[in-house]
């Protein structure tokens, strides 16, 4: 629910700030028309997400279930924050592997499958972003990648 509220507020801010720019018309749009439309769309989508969350929460409460969603979101955010902090010291490929491993384990994937998926993900990401696209991502000199 917090994400839906945050998205709605971001959409409201985008809409409010876009009104400071000329909107123009549909035939001759001004610089504020596109951000204005995106802000309205974001607010509408956030409202739909909030409604969907309320309905699903009511169903889960009626069934007596607790999916542990809040805990998973907190663990995901912690894993991403830790990966961000480790990116420069360890380099892209090892952090990509560790992040994928952590996220898959949080989702309940078994260790062996999570490790294989994380390894494949890190290898493919390294090849695509560093080798093919030549994006200068952080590397750790002592690890070689």
DSSP file (Angstrom, degrees, kcal/mol; ACC not computed):
  #  RESIDUE AA STRUCTURE BP1 BP2  ACC     N-H-->O    O-->H-N    N-H-->O    O-->H-N    TCO  KAPPA ALPHA  PHI   PSI    X-CA   Y-CA   Z-CA
    1    1 A X     >        0   0    0      0, 0.0     4,-2.3     0, 0.0     5,-0.2   0.000 360.0 360.0 360.0 -35.6    0.0    0.0    0.0
    2    2 A X  H  >  +     0   0    0      1,-0.2     4,-2.6     2,-0.2     5,-0.2   0.880 360.0  52.2 -62.2 -37.0    2.9    2.3    0.8
    3    3 A X  H  > S+     0   0    0      2,-0.2     4,-2.7     1,-0.2    -1,-0.2   0.910 108.7  49.8 -66.0 -40.7    4.2    2.0   -2.8
    4    4 A X  H  > S+     0   0    0      2,-0.2     4,-2.3     1,-0.2    -2,-0.2   0.907 112.4  47.5 -63.7 -41.4    0.8    2.9   -4.2
    5    5 A X  H  X S+     0   0    0     -4,-2.3     4,-2.6     2,-0.2    -2,-0.2   0.920 112.3  49.4 -65.0 -43.5    0.6    5.9   -2.0
    6    6 A X  H  X S+     0   0    0     -4,-2.6     4,-2.4     1,-0.2    -2,-0.2   0.915 112.0  48.1 -62.9 -42.9    4.1    7.0   -2.9
    7    7 A X  H  X S+     0   0    0     -4,-2.7     4,-2.5     2,-0.2    -1,-0.2   0.898 111.1  51.1 -63.9 -40.0    3.3    6.6   -6.7
    8    8 A X  H  X S+     0   0    0     -4,-2.3     4,-2.4     2,-0.2    -2,-0.2   0.930 111.5  47.1 -63.0 -44.5    0.1    8.6   -6.3
    9    9 A X  H  X S+     0   0    0     -4,-2.6     4,-2.6     2,-0.2    -2,-0.2   0.889 111.4  51.3 -64.5 -39.1    2.0   11.4   -4.5
   10   10 A X  H  X S+     0   0    0     -4,-2.4     4,-2.6     2,-0.2    -1,-0.2   0.909 110.7  48.9 -63.9 -41.1    4.7   11.3   -7.2
   11   11 A X  H  X S+     0   0    0     -4,-2.5     4,-2.6     2,-0.2    -2,-0.2   0.896 110.7  50.7 -63.4 -40.3    2.0   11.6   -9.9
   12   12 A X  H  X S+     0   0    0     -4,-2.4     4,-2.7     2,-0.2    -2,-0.2   0.911 111.7  47.4 -64.8 -41.9    0.4   14.5   -8.0
   13   13 A X  H  X S+     0   0    0     -4,-2.6     4,-2.9     2,-0.2     5,-0.3   0.916 111.9  50.1 -64.7 -42.5    3.7   16.3   -7.8
   14   14 A X  H  X S+     0   0    0     -4,-2.6     4,-2.0     1,-0.2    -2,-0.2   0.925 112.8  46.9 -60.7 -44.1    4.5   15.7  -11.4
   15   15 A X  H  X S+     0   0    0     -4,-2.6     4,-1.1     2,-0.2    -2,-0.2   0.925 113.3  48.5 -63.4 -45.1    1.0   17.0  -12.4
   16   16 A X  H  < S+     0   0    0     -4,-2.7     3,-0.4     1,-0.2     4,-0.3   0.921 114.0  45.3 -63.3 -44.5    1.4   20.1  -10.1
   17   17 A X  H >< S+     0   0    0     -4,-2.9     3,-1.3     1,-0.2     4,-0.2   0.838 107.3  58.5 -69.7 -31.6    4.8   20.9  -11.5
   18   18 A X  H >< S+     0   0    0     -4,-2.0     3,-1.5     1,-0.3    -1,-0.2   0.771  93.7  67.2 -69.2 -23.0    3.8   20.4  -15.1
   19   19 A X  T 3< S+     0   0    0     -4,-1.1    -1,-0.3    -3,-0.4    -2,-0.2   0.665  88.8  66.1 -70.6 -13.8    1.1   23.1  -14.6
   20   20 A X  T <  S+     0   0    0     -3,-1.3     2,-0.3    -4,-0.3    -1,-0.3   0.608  97.2  67.4 -79.2 -11.6    3.9   25.6  -14.3
   21   21 A X  S <  S-     0   0    0     -3,-1.5     2,-0.3    -4,-0.2     9,-0.1  -0.717 104.3 -89.0-103.3 157.2    4.8   24.9  -17.9
   22   22 A X        -     0   0    0     -2,-0.3    10,-2.5     1,-0.2    11,-0.5  -0.505  33.0-163.7 -68.3 128.7    2.6   25.8  -20.9
   23   23 A X        -     0   0    0     -2,-0.3     7,-2.9     9,-0.2    10,-0.3   0.851  19.1-177.8 -80.3 -36.0    0.2   22.9  -21.7
   24   24 A X  B     -A   29   0A   0      5,-0.3     5,-0.3     8,-0.1     2,-0.2  -0.446  34.5 -70.1  71.8-147.4   -0.7   24.1  -25.2
   25   25 A X        -     0   0    0      3,-1.8     8,-0.1    -2,-0.1     5,-0.0  -0.787  41.3 -96.0-134.5 178.3   -3.3   21.9  -27.0
   26   26 A X  S    S+     0   0    0     -2,-0.2     3,-0.4     1,-0.2    -1,-0.0   0.843 125.9  46.6 -68.9 -30.8   -3.4   18.5  -28.5
   27   27 A X  S    S+     0   0    0      1,-0.3     2,-0.3    -3,-0.0    -1,-0.2   0.851 130.9  21.0 -76.2 -34.8   -2.6   19.9  -32.0
   28   28 A X  S    S-     0   0    0      0, 0.0    -3,-1.8     0, 0.0    -1,-0.3  -0.689  88.0-161.4-133.4  79.0    0.2   22.1  -30.6
   29   29 A X  B     -A   24   0A   0     -3,-0.4    -5,-0.3    -2,-0.3     2,-0.1  -0.320   7.1-141.0 -68.8 142.8    1.3   20.6  -27.3
   30   30 A X    >>  -     0   0    0     -7,-2.9     3,-1.1    -9,-0.1     4,-0.6  -0.353  33.5 -94.1 -90.0 178.2    3.3   22.7  -24.9
   31   31 A X  T 34 S+     0   0    0      1,-0.2     4,-0.5     2,-0.1    -8,-0.2   0.663 122.8  52.6 -70.8 -14.5    6.2   21.4  -22.9
   32   32 A X  T 3> S+     0   0    0    -10,-2.5     4,-1.9     2,-0.1    -1,-0.2   0.551  87.7  80.4 -96.2  -8.1    4.0   20.7  -19.9
   33   33 A X  H <> S+     0   0    0     -3,-1.1     4,-2.6   -11,-0.5     5,-0.2   0.930  92.1  47.1 -67.8 -46.0    1.4   18.5  -21.6
   34   34 A X  H  X S+     0   0    0     -4,-0.6     4,-2.5     2,-0.2     5,-0.2   0.941 115.1  44.5 -65.1 -48.6    3.3   15.3  -21.7
   35   35 A X  H  > S+     0   0    0     -4,-0.5     4,-2.4     1,-0.2    -1,-0.2   0.876 113.1  53.7 -62.3 -34.1    4.4   15.4  -18.0
   36   36 A X  H  X S+     0   0    0     -4,-1.9     4,-2.2     2,-0.2    -2,-0.2   0.940 111.1  44.5 -62.7 -47.5    0.8   16.5  -17.1
   37   37 A X  H  X S+     0   0    0     -4,-2.6     4,-2.5     1,-0.2    -2,-0.2   0.898 113.8  50.2 -64.7 -41.1   -0.6   13.5  -18.9
   38   38 A X  H  X S+     0   0    0     -4,-2.5     4,-2.7     2,-0.2    -1,-0.2   0.891 109.3  51.7 -65.2 -39.0    2.0   11.1  -17.3
   39   39 A X  H  X S+     0   0    0     -4,-2.4     4,-2.2     2,-0.2    -2,-0.2   0.920 111.3  46.9 -63.0 -44.0    1.2   12.5  -13.9
   40   40 A X  H  X S+     0   0    0     -4,-2.2     4,-2.3     2,-0.2    -2,-0.2   0.913 113.1  49.3 -63.0 -42.4   -2.5   11.9  -14.3
   41   41 A X  H  X S+     0   0    0     -4,-2.5     4,-2.7     1,-0.2    -2,-0.2   0.905 110.4  50.6 -63.8 -41.3   -1.8    8.4  -15.6
   42   42 A X  H  X S+     0   0    0     -4,-2.7     4,-2.3     1,-0.2    -1,-0.2   0.899 110.4  49.4 -64.4 -40.5    0.5    7.6  -12.7
   43   43 A X  H  X S+     0   0    0     -4,-2.2     4,-2.1     2,-0.2    -1,-0.2   0.909 112.1  48.5 -64.6 -41.2   -2.2    8.8  -10.2
   44   44 A X  H  X S+     0   0    0     -4,-2.3     4,-2.2     2,-0.2    -2,-0.2   0.924 113.0  46.8 -64.9 -44.2   -4.8    6.6  -11.9
   45   45 A X  H  X S+     0   0    0     -4,-2.7     4,-2.4     1,-0.2    -1,-0.2   0.880 111.6  51.5 -65.9 -37.7   -2.6    3.5  -12.0
   46   46 A X  H  X S+     0   0    0     -4,-2.3     4,-2.5     2,-0.2    -1,-0.2   0.889 109.0  50.8 -66.0 -38.7   -1.6    4.1   -8.3
   47   47 A X  H  X S+     0   0    0     -4,-2.1     4,-2.3     2,-0.2    -2,-0.2   0.906 110.9  48.6 -64.8 -41.0   -5.3    4.3   -7.4
   48   48 A X  H  X S+     0   0    0     -4,-2.2     4,-2.5     2,-0.2    -2,-0.2   0.901 111.2  50.5 -64.1 -40.3   -6.0    1.1   -9.2
   49   49 A X  H  X S+     0   0    0     -4,-2.4     4,-2.5     2,-0.2    -2,-0.2   0.915 110.0  49.8 -63.7 -42.8   -3.1   -0.6   -7.5
   50   50 A X  H  X S+     0   0    0     -4,-2.5     4,-2.3     2,-0.2    -2,-0.2   0.908 111.5  49.0 -62.3 -42.2   -4.3    0.6   -4.1
   51   51 A X  H  X S+     0   0    0     -4,-2.3     4,-2.1     1,-0.2    -2,-0.2   0.913 111.4  49.3 -63.9 -42.3   -7.8   -0.7   -4.8
   52   52 A X  H  X S+     0   0    0     -4,-2.5     4,-2.6     1,-0.2     5,-0.2   0.901 110.1  51.2 -63.9 -41.0   -6.3   -4.1   -5.9
   53   53 A X  H  X S+     0   0    0     -4,-2.5     4,-2.7     1,-0.2     5,-0.2   0.913 109.3  50.6 -62.5 -42.8   -4.2   -4.3   -2.8
   54   54 A X  H  X S+     0   0    0     -4,-2.3     4,-2.1     2,-0.2    -1,-0.2   0.908 111.7  47.4 -62.6 -41.8   -7.2   -3.6   -0.6
   55   55 A X  H  X S+     0   0    0     -4,-2.1     4,-2.1     2,-0.2    -2,-0.2   0.933 114.5  45.7 -65.5 -46.0   -9.3   -6.3   -2.3
   56   56 A X  H  X S+     0   0    0     -4,-2.6     4,-2.6     1,-0.2    -2,-0.2   0.878 112.3  51.7 -65.5 -37.6   -6.5   -8.9   -2.1
   57   57 A X  H  X S+     0   0    0     -4,-2.7     4,-2.5    -5,-0.2    -1,-0.2   0.893 109.1  50.4 -65.9 -39.2   -5.8   -8.0    1.5
   58   58 A X  H  X S+     0   0    0     -4,-2.1     4,-2.2    -5,-0.2    -2,-0.2   0.898 111.6  48.2 -65.0 -40.0   -9.5   -8.5    2.3
   59   59 A X  H  X S+     0   0    0     -4,-2.1     4,-1.8     2,-0.2    -2,-0.2   0.916 112.9  47.8 -65.4 -43.1   -9.5  -11.9    0.6
   60   60 A X  H  X>S+     0   0    0     -4,-2.6     5,-2.9     2,-0.2     4,-0.7   0.883 112.0  49.8 -66.2 -38.4   -6.3  -12.9    2.5
   61   61 A X  H ><5S+     0   0    0     -4,-2.5     3,-0.5     3,-0.2    -1,-0.2   0.903 110.2  50.3 -65.5 -41.4   -7.7  -11.8    5.8
   62   62 A X  H 3<5S+     0   0    0     -4,-2.2    -1,-0.2     1,-0.2    -2,-0.2   0.854 113.9  45.0 -64.8 -34.4  -10.9  -13.7    5.2
   63   63 A X  H 3<5S-     0   0    0     -4,-1.8    -1,-0.2    -5,-0.1    -2,-0.2   0.550 113.6-119.8 -85.9  -7.7   -8.9  -16.8    4.4
   64   64 A X  T <<5 +     0   0    0     -4,-0.7     2,-0.3    -3,-0.5    -3,-0.2   0.769  64.2 142.7  76.5  26.3   -6.7  -16.3    7.4
   65   65 A X      < -     0   0    0     -5,-2.9     2,-0.4    -6,-0.2    -1,-0.3  -0.709  35.7-170.1-101.7 150.7   -3.5  -16.0    5.3
   66   66 A X        -     0   0    0     -2,-0.3    -9,-0.0     1,-0.1    -5,-0.0  -0.895   4.2-167.6-136.4 107.7   -0.5  -13.8    5.8
   67   67 A X        -     0   0    0     -2,-0.4    -1,-0.1     1,-0.1    -2,-0.0   0.537  35.8-124.0 -75.1  -6.1    1.9  -13.8    2.8
   68   68 A X     >  +     0   0    0      3,-0.1     4,-2.1     1,-0.0     5,-0.2   0.810  57.6 151.7  68.7  28.3    4.7  -12.1    4.6
   69   69 A X  H  >  +     0   0    0      1,-0.2     4,-2.6     2,-0.2     5,-0.2   0.894  65.8  52.3 -62.1 -43.0    4.7   -9.4    1.8
   70   70 A X  H  > S+     0   0    0      1,-0.2     4,-2.3     2,-0.2    -1,-0.2   0.910 110.0  49.1 -62.2 -41.9    6.1   -6.6    4.0
   71   71 A X  H  > S+     0   0    0      2,-0.2     4,-2.5     1,-0.2    -1,-0.2   0.919 111.5  49.2 -63.5 -43.6    9.0   -8.8    5.2
   72   72 A X  H  X S+     0   0    0     -4,-2.1     4,-2.9     2,-0.2    -2,-0.2   0.919 110.6  49.8 -63.0 -43.6    9.9   -9.8    1.6
   73   73 A X  H  X S+     0   0    0     -4,-2.6     4,-2.7     1,-0.2    -1,-0.2   0.923 111.6  48.9 -61.7 -43.4    9.8   -6.2    0.4
   74   74 A X  H  X S+     0   0    0     -4,-2.3     4,-2.3    -5,-0.2    -1,-0.2   0.908 112.6  47.7 -63.1 -41.6   12.0   -5.1    3.3
   75   75 A X  H  X S+     0   0    0     -4,-2.5     4,-2.5     2,-0.2    -2,-0.2   0.903 111.5  50.9 -65.9 -40.8   14.4   -7.9    2.5
   76   76 A X  H  X S+     0   0    0     -4,-2.9     4,-2.5     2,-0.2     5,-0.2   0.942 111.6  47.3 -59.3 -48.0   14.4   -7.0   -1.2
   77   77 A X  H  X S+     0   0    0     -4,-2.7     4,-2.4     1,-0.2    -2,-0.2   0.895 112.5  49.6 -63.1 -39.8   15.2   -3.4   -0.4
   78   78 A X  H  X S+     0   0    0     -4,-2.3     4,-2.5     2,-0.2    -1,-0.2   0.899 110.6  50.0 -64.7 -40.9   17.9   -4.4    2.0
   79   79 A X  H  X S+     0   0    0     -4,-2.5     4,-2.5     2,-0.2    -2,-0.2   0.911 112.3  47.0 -64.2 -42.6   19.5   -6.7   -0.6
   80   80 A X  H  X S+     0   0    0     -4,-2.5     4,-2.2     2,-0.2    -2,-0.2   0.905 112.7  49.6 -66.8 -40.8   19.4   -4.0   -3.3
   81   81 A X  H  X S+     0   0    0     -4,-2.4     4,-2.0    -5,-0.2    -2,-0.2   0.915 112.5  47.4 -63.9 -42.4   20.9   -1.4   -0.9
   82   82 A X  H  X S+     0   0    0     -4,-2.5     4,-2.0     2,-0.2    -2,-0.2   0.906 110.9  51.7 -65.1 -41.2   23.7   -3.8    0.1
   83   83 A X  H  X S+     0   0    0     -4,-2.5     4,-0.9     1,-0.2    -2,-0.2   0.892 108.4  51.8 -62.1 -39.4   24.4   -4.6   -3.5
   84   84 A X  H >< S+     0   0    0     -4,-2.2     3,-0.6     1,-0.2     4,-0.5   0.907 110.5  48.2 -62.9 -41.4   24.6   -0.9   -4.3
   85   85 A X  H 3< S+     0   0    0     -4,-2.0     4,-0.5     1,-0.2     3,-0.2   0.832 114.9  45.6 -68.4 -32.1   27.1   -0.5   -1.4
   86   86 A X  H 3X>S+     0   0    0     -4,-2.0     4,-2.4     1,-0.2     5,-0.6   0.513  87.2  92.0 -89.5  -5.1   29.2   -3.5   -2.6
   87   87 A X  H <X5S+     0   0    0     -4,-0.9     4,-1.9    -3,-0.6    -1,-0.2   0.914  90.0  40.1 -60.5 -47.2   29.3   -2.6   -6.3
   88   88 A X  H  45S+     0   0    0     -4,-0.5    -1,-0.2    -3,-0.2    -2,-0.1   0.935 118.9  44.0 -70.8 -45.9   32.5   -0.6   -6.3
   89   89 A X  H  45S+     0   0    0     -4,-0.5    -2,-0.2     1,-0.2    -1,-0.2   0.891 128.4  26.1 -68.6 -36.0   34.5   -2.8   -3.9
   90   90 A X  H  <5S-     0   0    0     -4,-2.4    50,-0.5     1,-0.2     4,-0.3   0.762 105.1-125.9 -99.2 -27.2   33.5   -6.1   -5.5
   91   91 A X  B  X< -B  139   0B   0     -4,-1.9     4,-1.4    -5,-0.6    48,-0.3  -0.247  30.9 -70.6  98.9 167.7   32.7   -5.2   -9.1
   92   92 A X  H  > S+     0   0    0     46,-2.7     4,-2.8    53,-0.3     5,-0.2   0.940 120.8  49.2 -66.8 -53.2   29.6   -5.8  -11.3
   93   93 A X  H  > S+     0   0    0     52,-0.8     4,-2.3    45,-0.2     5,-0.2   0.922 113.1  44.3 -61.7 -49.1   29.6   -9.5  -12.0
   94   94 A X  H  > S+     0   0    0     -4,-0.3     4,-2.7     1,-0.2    -1,-0.2   0.904 116.4  47.7 -62.9 -38.1   30.1  -10.7   -8.4
   95   95 A X  H  X S+     0   0    0     -4,-1.4     4,-2.9     2,-0.2     5,-0.2   0.888 109.8  52.9 -69.6 -37.4   27.5   -8.3   -7.1
   96   96 A X  H  X S+     0   0    0     -4,-2.8     4,-2.4     2,-0.2     5,-0.2   0.926 111.8  46.7 -60.4 -44.5   25.1   -9.3   -9.8
   97   97 A X  H  X S+     0   0    0     -4,-2.3     4,-2.4    -5,-0.2    -2,-0.2   0.943 114.8  45.6 -61.9 -49.1   25.5  -12.9   -8.8
   98   98 A X  H  X S+     0   0    0     -4,-2.7     4,-2.5     2,-0.2    -2,-0.2   0.891 113.2  50.0 -64.0 -40.2   25.1  -12.2   -5.1
   99   99 A X  H  X S+     0   0    0     -4,-2.9     4,-2.8     2,-0.2     5,-0.2   0.943 112.7  45.7 -64.5 -47.9   22.1   -9.9   -5.6
  100  100 A X  H  X S+     0   0    0     -4,-2.4     4,-2.6    -5,-0.2     5,-0.2   0.905 113.0  51.5 -62.1 -40.7   20.3  -12.5   -7.8
  101  101 A X  H  X S+     0   0    0     -4,-2.4     4,-2.2    -5,-0.2    -2,-0.2   0.934 112.5  45.6 -60.6 -46.9   21.1  -15.2   -5.3
  102  102 A X  H  X S+     0   0    0     -4,-2.5     4,-2.4     2,-0.2    -2,-0.2   0.929 113.8  48.0 -63.9 -45.8   19.7  -13.2   -2.4
  103  103 A X  H  X S+     0   0    0     -4,-2.8     4,-1.6     1,-0.2    -1,-0.2   0.902 112.8  48.2 -64.4 -40.7   16.6  -12.2   -4.3
  104  104 A X  H  <>S+     0   0    0     -4,-2.6     5,-2.5    -5,-0.2     4,-0.4   0.893 111.5  49.9 -67.3 -38.3   15.9  -15.8   -5.4
  105  105 A X  H ><5S+     0   0    0     -4,-2.2     3,-1.1    -5,-0.2    -2,-0.2   0.887 107.5  54.4 -66.7 -37.6   16.4  -17.1   -1.9
  106  106 A X  H 3<5S+     0   0    0     -4,-2.4    -1,-0.2     1,-0.3    -2,-0.2   0.870 106.7  52.5 -61.8 -35.3   14.0  -14.5   -0.5
  107  107 A X  T 3<5S-     0   0    0     -4,-1.6    -1,-0.3    -5,-0.2    -2,-0.2   0.568 125.0-106.4 -77.2  -8.3   11.4  -15.7   -3.0
  108  108 A X  T < 5 +     0   0    0     -3,-1.1    -3,-0.2    -4,-0.4     2,-0.2   0.604  64.2 154.1  96.7  12.4   12.0  -19.3   -1.7
  109  109 A X      < -     0   0    0     -5,-2.5    -1,-0.3    -6,-0.1    -2,-0.0  -0.528  51.7-101.6 -73.1 141.0   14.0  -20.8   -4.5
  110  110 A X     >  -     0   0    0     -2,-0.2     4,-3.1     1,-0.1     5,-0.2  -0.202  30.3-111.2 -62.8 155.1   16.2  -23.7   -3.4
  111  111 A X  H  > S+     0   0    0      1,-0.2     4,-2.9     2,-0.2     5,-0.2   0.910 113.7  47.2 -56.0 -50.0   19.9  -23.0   -3.0
  112  112 A X  H  > S+     0   0    0      1,-0.2     4,-2.2     2,-0.2    -1,-0.2   0.935 116.8  42.6 -62.5 -47.3   21.1  -25.1   -5.9
  113  113 A X  H  > S+     0   0    0      2,-0.2     4,-2.7     1,-0.2     5,-0.2   0.911 115.1  50.9 -64.9 -42.3   18.6  -23.7   -8.4
  114  114 A X  H  X S+     0   0    0     -4,-3.1     4,-2.7     1,-0.2    -2,-0.2   0.911 110.7  49.1 -61.9 -42.1   19.1  -20.1   -7.1
  115  115 A X  H  X S+     0   0    0     -4,-2.9     4,-2.4    -5,-0.2    -1,-0.2   0.906 112.9  46.8 -65.2 -41.5   22.9  -20.5   -7.4
  116  116 A X  H  X S+     0   0    0     -4,-2.2     4,-2.5    -5,-0.2     5,-0.2   0.923 114.9  45.7 -66.9 -43.8   22.6  -21.8  -11.0
  117  117 A X  H  X S+     0   0    0     -4,-2.7     4,-2.6     2,-0.2    -2,-0.2   0.914 114.3  48.9 -64.6 -42.4   20.2  -19.1  -12.0
  118  118 A X  H  X S+     0   0    0     -4,-2.7     4,-2.6    -5,-0.2    -2,-0.2   0.900 111.7  49.2 -64.4 -41.0   22.2  -16.3  -10.3
  119  119 A X  H  X S+     0   0    0     -4,-2.4     4,-2.4     2,-0.2    -2,-0.2   0.930 113.7  45.4 -64.4 -45.6   25.4  -17.6  -12.0
  120  120 A X  H  X S+     0   0    0     -4,-2.5     4,-2.7     2,-0.2     5,-0.2   0.908 113.6  50.7 -63.4 -41.3   23.8  -17.7  -15.4
  121  121 A X  H  X S+     0   0    0     -4,-2.6     4,-2.5    -5,-0.2    -2,-0.2   0.919 111.6  46.7 -62.6 -44.9   22.3  -14.3  -14.9
  122  122 A X  H  X S+     0   0    0     -4,-2.6     4,-2.3     2,-0.2    -1,-0.2   0.904 113.8  48.5 -65.0 -41.1   25.6  -12.7  -13.8
  123  123 A X  H  X S+     0   0    0     -4,-2.4     4,-2.3     2,-0.2    -2,-0.2   0.933 113.8  45.3 -66.0 -45.6   27.4  -14.3  -16.8
  124  124 A X  H  X S+     0   0    0     -4,-2.7     4,-2.9     1,-0.2     5,-0.2   0.910 113.4  50.6 -64.3 -41.8   24.8  -13.1  -19.3
  125  125 A X  H  X>S+     0   0    0     -4,-2.5     4,-2.6    -5,-0.2     5,-0.6   0.907 110.2  50.3 -62.2 -41.7   24.7   -9.7  -17.8
  126  126 A X  I  X>S+     0   0    0     -4,-2.3     4,-1.6    -5,-0.2     5,-1.6   0.931 114.1  44.3 -61.6 -46.6   28.5   -9.4  -17.9
  127  127 A X  I  <>S+     0   0    0     -4,-2.3     5,-2.7     3,-0.2     6,-0.3   0.941 118.9  41.9 -65.3 -47.3   28.6  -10.5  -21.6
  128  128 A X  I  <>S+     0   0    0     -4,-2.9     5,-2.4     3,-0.2     6,-0.2   0.967 125.3  30.1 -66.5 -54.1   25.7   -8.2  -22.7
  129  129 A X  I  <5S+     0   0    0     -4,-2.6     6,-3.0    -5,-0.2    -3,-0.2   0.889 132.0  27.8 -79.8 -39.6   26.5   -5.0  -20.7
  130  130 A X  I  <<S+     0   0    0     -4,-1.6    -3,-0.2    -5,-0.6     4,-0.2   0.919 129.5  31.9 -90.3 -47.9   30.3   -5.1  -20.5
  131  131 A X  I   <S+     0   0    0     -5,-1.6    -3,-0.2    -4,-0.3    -4,-0.1   0.966 130.9  25.8 -78.2 -53.9   31.4   -7.1  -23.6
  132  132 A X  I   <S+     0   0    0     -5,-2.7    -3,-0.2    -6,-0.2    -4,-0.2   0.951 132.5  32.3 -79.1 -50.4   28.8   -6.3  -26.2
  133  133 A X  S   <S-     0   0    0     -5,-2.4    -3,-0.2    -6,-0.3    -1,-0.2   0.618  93.6-139.1 -85.5 -11.5   27.5   -2.9  -25.1
  134  134 A X        +     0   0    0      1,-0.2     2,-0.5    -6,-0.2    -4,-0.2   0.862  36.0 170.0  57.1  40.5   30.8   -1.7  -23.7
  135  135 A X        -     0   0    0     -6,-3.0     2,-1.8     1,-0.1    -1,-0.2  -0.725  38.4-125.2 -81.8 125.6   29.2   -0.1  -20.7
  136  136 A X        +     0   0    0     -2,-0.5     2,-0.2     3,-0.0    -6,-0.1  -0.518  42.5 171.7 -76.9  87.3   31.9    0.9  -18.2
  137  137 A X        -     0   0    0     -2,-1.8   -45,-0.0     1,-0.1   -49,-0.0  -0.630  42.5 -84.0 -93.4 154.5   30.6   -0.9  -15.1
  138  138 A X        -     0   0    0     -2,-0.2   -46,-2.7   -47,-0.1     2,-0.3  -0.271  47.5-169.8 -59.0 138.6   32.7   -1.1  -11.9
  139  139 A X  B     -B   91   0B   0    -48,-0.3     2,-0.6   -47,-0.1   -48,-0.3  -0.939  22.1-129.9-125.9 152.2   35.2   -3.9  -11.7
  140  140 A X    >>> -     0   0    0    -50,-0.5     4,-1.7    -2,-0.3     3,-1.4  -0.920  14.4-151.0-101.7 118.1   37.3   -5.2   -8.9
  141  141 A X  T 345S+     0   0    0     -2,-0.6    -1,-0.1     1,-0.3   -51,-0.1   0.826  93.7  55.8 -58.3 -35.3   40.9   -5.4   -9.9
  142  142 A X  T 345S+     0   0    0      1,-0.2    -1,-0.3    -3,-0.1   -52,-0.0   0.684 111.9  42.7 -75.9 -15.9   41.7   -8.3   -7.6
  143  143 A X  T <45S-     0   0    0     -3,-1.4    -2,-0.2   -53,-0.1    -1,-0.2   0.690 100.9-131.8 -99.5 -22.9   38.9  -10.5   -9.0
  144  144 A X  T  <5       0   0    0     -4,-1.7    -3,-0.1     1,-0.1    -2,-0.1   0.402 360.0 360.0  89.1  -3.1   39.5   -9.7  -12.7
  145  145 A X      <       0   0    0     -5,-0.6   -52,-0.8   -55,-0.2   -53,-0.3   0.324 360.0 360.0-147.6 360.0   35.9   -8.9  -13.6
